[in-house]
């Protein structure tokens, strides 16, 4: 199989991240428009995000590896599974995808193309929840890669994020690029830039802890090959 070009891989990262952000913000707008109860709204958002993650990863993994997440790209960089140049370009593209995904979702629901979210998500419990959500996602990806079971990544990550919407205090953003996109929307799934900065920090902490755990669990052959 011919290796995709860098431009093809970056386009895949852009599209995948944009799709995920469109899914979560669009679901937030729909919940607001329907006046759904908090419990039903949470379930709607969780299902929307979970399904679109499965679809995006499945569709684009053969092209870019379907990182769609700076935390994943960072972990791959530290494992030397991706070059520093490619990792930097992936992350930049993911953030651009997050912004465009927010724009698409907002415009679909006749909201301003971009607006600064007023949804505060602050507090140590929420930030720890976000570290746990991000760490869990990164750990799932790394362990499945090391175990040669990459075909399980799409459903596993989708289920993790969907479940995390329900069981984590942060509702499982688990992705700095998605967090950035959600800063740019007035939907209930948004987050203020101030809260988002704390999310960035704890997401990276979660990713680094997951990397340490995955390295410990990594088969010896994989470590020495």
N, C-alpha and C positions, 0 to 999 in steps of 0.2 A: 504494500500500500504506500502511495506517495505521501510524504509528510506534508501537511498543510503549510502554506506560507505564513509568515508572521502576520501579515495583514489579514489573512483569513482567520487566524486564531484570535486576533484582537477583535475582529468583527463578531466572532462567536461569543467572546466574553462580554462585549457591549450588549448584544442581543439578549443573552441569558440574564444578565443583571437587570436590564430594562424590563424584561418580562416579569421577573420576580417583584420588582418594585411596583410595576403597574398592577400586578395581582393584589398586593397587600393594600395599596392605597385605593385602588378601585373598589375592593371589598369594603374598605372603611367608608367610602362615600355611599355605597349601596346600603350598608347598615344604617347610616344616618338618614338616607332618603326614605327607607322603609319604616323607620321608627322602631326597629327591632329591639327586643329586650336585651339587656346586657349579656345574658347567658346565650341567647340565640345568636346575637351579633358576634360574640367571641367564637362560637362554633362555625359560623359562616366564614369568618376571616381565616380561622385555622385551616378549614378545608380548602379554601381558595388558594392559600399560600402553599399548603402541602402538595396539592395536585399540580400546581404550576411549576413547582421545584422539580417534581418527578419528570414532568414533560420536558422542561428546559434542559435538565442534565442529560436525559436519555437522547434528546435530539442532537445536542451539540458536543457531547463528550468526545466523539471521534475526531473532532476538529481541534478543540483547545484544551480538552481535559475537564472542561466545565468547572472551573474554579468558582467564578461569579462572586468571589468573596475575598477581600484583601487578607483576611485572617488565614484562609486556606493557602493563598499564594505565599504569604510569609512563612508558613510552616513548610511548604514545598521548597522555598528558597533556602531555609536553614538546613534542610535535609539534602541540599544540593541536587534536588530533582528538577530544578529550573534555574536558568541563569539569572544573575542580578538584573541584567538589562530587560530580559523578558518579564521578570517579576514586576519591575517598576512600570513597564508599559501595561501589563495586565491590570495592576492596581489603578493606574490612571484611567484606563478604559472602563474599569468597573465603576468608578466614581462618576464618570460621564454618563454611563448607562443608567446609574441610579437617578441622576438629575433628569434625564430624558424620560425615564419610566414614570417619574412623578408628573412631568408635564403631560404625558399622554393620558394618565389616569385622571388628572385634574380637568383637562379639557373635555374628556368624554362625559364628565358629570357637570359641565358648564360652570366649573369653578375657575378662579384665576389660574393662569398657566403655572405660576409659581407663587407661593405665599409662605411666609415664615410661620411655622407651626407654633401654636400656643399651648400644646399639650405637654405639661410638665411631668417628667418621669425621674424624679430625684429621690435619693435615699439609699442608704447602704444595702438594705435588703434587695432593692431593685437592681442595684449595680452588681451585687453578688449573683443574683439570678441571671444577669446577662453574661457574667463570666462563666457560669455553669452552662448556660445554653450554648455559648460559642465554643467552649472547651469540648462539650459533648459532640457538637457537630464536627469539629476538627478531628477529634479522636476517632469517630466513626469512619471518616474518610481515610485516615492514615492506616488504621488497623485493617480495613478492607483492602486497601491497596497492597499492604505488606502480605496479606493472606492470599493474594491472587484472586480475590472475589469482587472485582470492580463492578461486575454486573449488578451487585447488590447496593451499590452506592445510591442510585436514583431513588428507589423506594425507601431505603434506610434514612437518607437525609430528609426526604419529604416527610416521612412519618415522625422523625425527631422534631423537626421544626413545627409541624402541626400539633403534635402533643405538647411541645414546649409553650405554645400559645396558651395552653390551658393550665399547665402545671408549674410554670415559672412565674415569678413575681414581675418579671420584665416583659412578659409575653414574647420572649424569644426572638428578638431582632437578629442576634447571632451573626451579624455581618456589618462591618463598617460602611460599605458602599450602600447597602439598603438603609442603614441608619441615616446617612447623608441625604438620600432621596426622600426619606420620610420627614426630614426637617423642612422640606419645600412644599408642604401641603397642609391645607386646613382641615383635612379629614381627621377622624378620630384616631386613626392609626399613625398620626404624626408624632413628632417629638421636638421639643424646643432645642435650638442649637446649644444652649447651656447644658441641658441634660445629655444631648448627643455627645458632647466632648467627654463627659464621664463614661458614657457607653463605649466610646472608642478605646479608652484606657483599659477598661475592664474586659472588653472583647479581646484585646491583645494579650492581656494577662491570661485569660482563659485559653487562648490558642497556644501560648508558650507552655502552660501546664500540661495541656493535652499532648504537645509535642514530646515533652519529657516522659509522659506515661507511655506513649506509643513507641518511643525509642526503647524503653525498658521491655516492652512486650514484643518488640520486633524479633522475628526469627533470626537466629545467629547467622544463618546462611545469607539472609538479606543484608545483615550488617556488614558482612565481610566481602560481599560480591562487588 
